[in-house]
C-alpha cells in the first residue's frame, strides 16, 4: 500500500512540532558539544608537554617535544659500556 504524502502535508502543526523538537535537540547538543570541546582543549593544554613513554621490545623508548630537548643534561660525562665491565 503506497504512502500518501498528502496526509503528511495537510498537518502543518504536526510538522511544526516535529521540526521544533528536532531543532531544540540540535541546539542542546551543540551546547553540550561546545562544553565538551572546551574541556578537551583544557585537558590537551594541561598535558601537551608531558613526555610520552613506551615499552618496545623490553626497552623504554620516549618521544620528547622539541621544546624539552636538552632540558635534562647529565651532571657528569657519560661513561662508556666498557667502564662498567672493569
N, CA and C atoms as a LAMMPS dump frame, in Angstrom:
ITEM: TIMESTEP
0
ITEM: NUMBER OF ATOMS
258
ITEM: BOX BOUNDS ff ff ff
-5.0000000000000000e+02 5.0000000000000000e+02
-5.0000000000000000e+02 5.0000000000000000e+02
-5.0000000000000000e+02 5.0000000000000000e+02
ITEM: ATOMS id mol type element x y z
1 1 1 N 0.85 -1.172 0
2 1 2 C 0 0 0
3 1 3 C 0.894 1.233 0
4 2 1 N 0.787 2.057 -0.987
5 2 2 C 1.642 3.247 -1.07
6 2 3 C 1.268 4.27 0.006
7 3 1 N 2.274 5.011 0.436
8 3 2 C 2.047 6.065 1.435
9 3 3 C 1.659 7.336 0.703
10 4 1 N 0.612 7.932 1.165
11 4 2 C 0.151 9.168 0.539
12 4 3 C 0.807 10.345 1.233
13 5 1 N 1.544 11.128 0.508
14 5 2 C 2.232 12.282 1.068
15 5 3 C 1.276 13.407 1.437
16 6 1 N 0.088 13.393 0.866
17 6 2 C -0.885 14.443 1.18
18 6 3 C -1.276 14.4 2.654
19 7 1 N -1.257 13.219 3.257
20 7 2 C -1.604 13.122 4.671
21 7 3 C -0.593 13.87 5.528
22 8 1 N 0.661 13.789 5.159
23 8 2 C 1.694 14.472 5.929
24 8 3 C 1.685 15.969 5.661
25 9 1 N 1.428 16.366 4.447
26 9 2 C 1.426 17.782 4.096
27 9 3 C 0.235 18.518 4.679
28 10 1 N -0.833 17.83 4.985
29 10 2 C -2.04 18.5 5.476
30 10 3 C -1.919 18.899 6.938
31 11 1 N -0.976 18.367 7.657
32 11 2 C -0.871 18.648 9.086
33 11 3 C 0.341 19.538 9.359
34 12 1 N 0.148 20.85 9.25
35 12 2 C 1.251 21.787 9.48
36 12 3 C 1.645 21.822 10.957
37 13 1 N 0.7 21.642 11.827
38 13 2 C 1.012 21.655 13.259
39 13 3 C 1.916 20.478 13.609
40 14 1 N 1.637 19.336 13.009
41 14 2 C 2.482 18.164 13.242
42 14 3 C 3.918 18.439 12.785
43 15 1 N 4.061 19.013 11.612
44 15 2 C 5.389 19.341 11.09
45 15 3 C 6.098 20.346 11.992
46 16 1 N 5.371 21.358 12.419
47 16 2 C 5.98 22.388 13.258
48 16 3 C 6.498 21.781 14.559
49 17 1 N 5.689 20.96 15.211
50 17 2 C 6.118 20.36 16.473
51 17 3 C 7.275 19.389 16.267
52 18 1 N 7.216 18.621 15.204
53 18 2 C 8.287 17.67 14.926
54 18 3 C 9.603 18.398 14.656
55 19 1 N 9.556 19.396 13.782
56 19 2 C 10.771 20.131 13.451
57 19 3 C 11.272 20.955 14.62
58 20 1 N 10.371 21.475 15.432
59 20 2 C 10.783 22.237 16.611
60 20 3 C 11.521 21.34 17.592
61 21 1 N 11.01 20.127 17.808
62 21 2 C 11.696 19.197 18.706
63 21 3 C 13.07 18.817 18.178
64 22 1 N 13.163 18.607 16.882
65 22 2 C 14.455 18.261 16.289
66 22 3 C 15.421 19.436 16.413
67 23 1 N 14.955 20.638 16.112
68 23 2 C 15.812 21.82 16.204
69 23 3 C 16.257 22.053 17.643
70 24 1 N 15.341 21.9 18.596
71 24 2 C 15.705 22.064 20.009
72 24 3 C 16.736 21.024 20.433
73 25 1 N 16.615 19.811 19.922
74 25 2 C 17.588 18.763 20.244
75 25 3 C 18.971 19.131 19.737
76 26 1 N 19.042 19.673 18.529
77 26 2 C 20.34 20.063 17.982
78 26 3 C 20.937 21.256 18.711
79 27 1 N 20.096 22.173 19.164
80 27 2 C 20.604 23.304 19.946
81 27 3 C 21.213 22.792 21.248
82 28 1 N 20.503 21.91 21.928
83 28 2 C 21.033 21.333 23.166
84 28 3 C 22.297 20.532 22.931
85 29 1 N 22.331 19.777 21.847
86 29 2 C 23.512 19.001 21.501
87 29 3 C 24.696 19.916 21.199
88 30 1 N 24.446 21.014 20.517
89 30 2 C 25.505 21.972 20.217
90 30 3 C 26.08 22.595 21.474
91 31 1 N 25.234 22.938 22.439
92 31 2 C 25.708 23.498 23.709
93 31 3 C 26.551 22.472 24.465
94 32 1 N 26.082 21.232 24.503
95 32 2 C 26.81 20.177 25.204
96 32 3 C 28.161 19.922 24.542
97 33 1 N 28.173 19.853 23.201
98 33 2 C 29.429 19.617 22.492
99 33 3 C 30.392 20.783 22.659
100 34 1 N 29.879 21.999 22.728
101 34 2 C 30.737 23.157 22.965
102 34 3 C 31.439 23.072 24.312
103 35 1 N 30.714 22.647 25.326
104 35 2 C 31.307 22.483 26.661
105 35 3 C 32.329 21.349 26.668
106 36 1 N 32.013 20.247 26
107 36 2 C 32.962 19.129 25.92
108 36 3 C 34.23 19.535 25.165
109 37 1 N 34.085 20.354 24.134
110 37 2 C 35.243 20.83 23.384
111 37 3 C 36.144 21.683 24.267
112 38 1 N 35.562 22.566 25.068
113 38 2 C 36.35 23.386 25.996
114 38 3 C 37.099 22.502 26.991
115 39 1 N 36.455 21.473 27.516
116 39 2 C 37.108 20.565 28.462
117 39 3 C 38.245 19.797 27.789
118 40 1 N 38.025 19.346 26.571
119 40 2 C 39.063 18.595 25.854
120 40 3 C 40.258 19.496 25.537
121 41 1 N 39.996 20.743 25.154
122 41 2 C 41.09 21.662 24.876
123 41 3 C 41.869 21.987 26.139
124 42 1 N 41.186 22.145 27.27
125 42 2 C 41.867 22.405 28.537
126 42 3 C 42.724 21.209 28.944
127 43 1 N 42.221 20.001 28.757
128 43 2 C 42.992 18.8 29.083
129 43 3 C 44.207 18.683 28.168
130 44 1 N 44.054 19.028 26.906
131 44 2 C 45.181 18.973 25.98
132 44 3 C 46.255 19.985 26.374
133 45 1 N 45.842 21.207 26.707
134 45 2 C 46.821 22.22 27.123
135 45 3 C 47.55 21.804 28.387
136 46 1 N 46.852 21.15 29.305
137 46 2 C 47.461 20.758 30.578
138 46 3 C 48.439 19.601 30.412
139 47 1 N 48.25 18.764 29.4
140 47 2 C 49.083 17.567 29.264
141 47 3 C 49.947 17.57 28.012
142 48 1 N 49.97 18.639 27.266
143 48 2 C 50.688 18.651 25.986
144 48 3 C 52.191 18.498 26.149
145 49 1 N 52.761 18.979 27.232
146 49 2 C 54.207 18.942 27.39
147 49 3 C 54.7 17.751 28.201
148 50 1 N 53.822 16.838 28.567
149 50 2 C 54.235 15.634 29.289
150 50 3 C 54.811 14.654 28.279
151 51 1 N 56.04 14.178 28.51
152 51 2 C 56.626 13.246 27.539
153 51 3 C 55.872 11.923 27.498
154 52 1 N 55.876 11.318 26.337
155 52 2 C 55.208 10.032 26.122
156 52 3 C 56.269 8.94 26.199
157 53 1 N 56.024 7.908 27.008
158 53 2 C 56.993 6.824 27.187
159 53 3 C 56.326 5.512 26.773
160 54 1 N 57.032 4.734 25.953
161 54 2 C 56.542 3.426 25.515
162 54 3 C 57.532 2.353 25.936
163 55 1 N 57.038 1.134 26.045
164 55 2 C 57.886 -0.041 26.225
165 55 3 C 57.843 -0.798 24.904
166 56 1 N 58.99 -0.886 24.225
167 56 2 C 59.048 -1.564 22.938
168 56 3 C 60.158 -2.605 22.988
169 57 1 N 59.805 -3.84 22.824
170 57 2 C 60.789 -4.906 22.813
171 57 3 C 61.562 -5.019 24.119
172 58 1 N 60.925 -4.715 25.238
173 58 2 C 61.569 -4.8 26.535
174 58 3 C 62.413 -3.59 26.89
175 59 1 N 62.433 -2.576 26.047
176 59 2 C 63.22 -1.369 26.318
177 59 3 C 62.291 -0.168 26.398
178 60 1 N 62.71 0.818 27.152
179 60 2 C 61.937 2.052 27.295
180 60 3 C 62.315 2.985 26.155
181 61 1 N 61.31 3.482 25.476
182 61 2 C 61.559 4.489 24.449
183 61 3 C 60.649 5.666 24.73
184 62 1 N 61.101 6.846 24.365
185 62 2 C 60.332 8.05 24.681
186 62 3 C 60.376 9.013 23.515
187 63 1 N 59.322 9.784 23.398
188 63 2 C 59.278 10.891 22.46
189 63 3 C 59.155 12.155 23.296
190 64 1 N 60.058 13.072 23.073
191 64 2 C 60.069 14.317 23.834
192 64 3 C 59.862 15.464 22.859
193 65 1 N 59.045 16.398 23.233
194 65 2 C 58.776 17.554 22.404
195 65 3 C 60.061 18.352 22.189
196 66 1 N 60.152 19.008 21.054
197 66 2 C 61.366 19.763 20.739
198 66 3 C 61.651 20.858 21.763
199 67 1 N 60.651 21.355 22.428
200 67 2 C 60.856 22.382 23.457
201 67 3 C 61.584 21.818 24.676
202 68 1 N 61.571 20.506 24.847
203 68 2 C 62.171 19.882 26.016
204 68 3 C 63.549 19.295 25.741
205 69 1 N 64.032 19.416 24.534
206 69 2 C 65.351 18.881 24.224
207 69 3 C 66.394 19.571 25.094
208 70 1 N 67.348 18.81 25.575
209 70 2 C 68.449 19.283 26.422
210 70 3 C 67.989 19.84 27.758
211 71 1 N 66.789 19.525 28.177
212 71 2 C 66.333 20.019 29.478
213 71 3 C 66.86 19.168 30.629
214 72 1 N 67.236 17.931 30.363
215 72 2 C 67.796 17.053 31.387
216 72 3 C 69.242 16.726 31.04
217 73 1 N 70.112 17.673 31.241
218 73 2 C 71.529 17.47 30.95
219 73 3 C 72.158 16.601 32.03
220 74 1 N 73.034 15.668 31.652
221 74 2 C 73.731 14.866 32.669
222 74 3 C 74.698 15.748 33.458
223 75 1 N 74.89 15.414 34.731
224 75 2 C 75.775 16.208 35.581
225 75 3 C 77.237 15.873 35.354
226 76 1 N 77.539 14.686 34.811
227 76 2 C 78.922 14.315 34.511
228 76 3 C 78.965 13.673 33.136
229 77 1 N 80.147 13.504 32.647
230 77 2 C 80.308 12.916 31.318
231 77 3 C 79.817 11.478 31.314
232 78 1 N 79.3 11.061 30.183
233 78 2 C 78.833 9.68 30.044
234 78 3 C 80.008 8.729 30.138
235 79 1 N 79.795 7.646 30.86
236 79 2 C 80.805 6.599 30.969
237 79 3 C 80.442 5.522 29.96
238 80 1 N 81.4 5.06 29.221
239 80 2 C 81.164 4.046 28.215
240 80 3 C 80.787 2.708 28.83
241 81 1 N 80.289 1.805 27.986
242 81 2 C 79.874 0.493 28.453
243 81 3 C 81.05 -0.306 29.003
244 82 1 N 82.234 -0.152 28.418
245 82 2 C 83.417 -0.894 28.856
246 82 3 C 83.839 -0.514 30.263
247 83 1 N 83.608 0.706 30.696
248 83 2 C 83.985 1.132 32.037
249 83 3 C 83.171 0.404 33.093
250 84 1 N 81.975 0.002 32.774
251 84 2 C 81.124 -0.727 33.726
252 84 3 C 81.612 -2.162 33.903
253 85 1 N 82.274 -2.702 32.909
254 85 2 C 82.725 -4.087 32.978
255 85 3 C 84.007 -4.252 33.803
256 86 1 N 84.819 -3.218 33.892
257 86 2 C 86.084 -3.355 34.606
258 86 3 C 85.947 -3.107 36.095
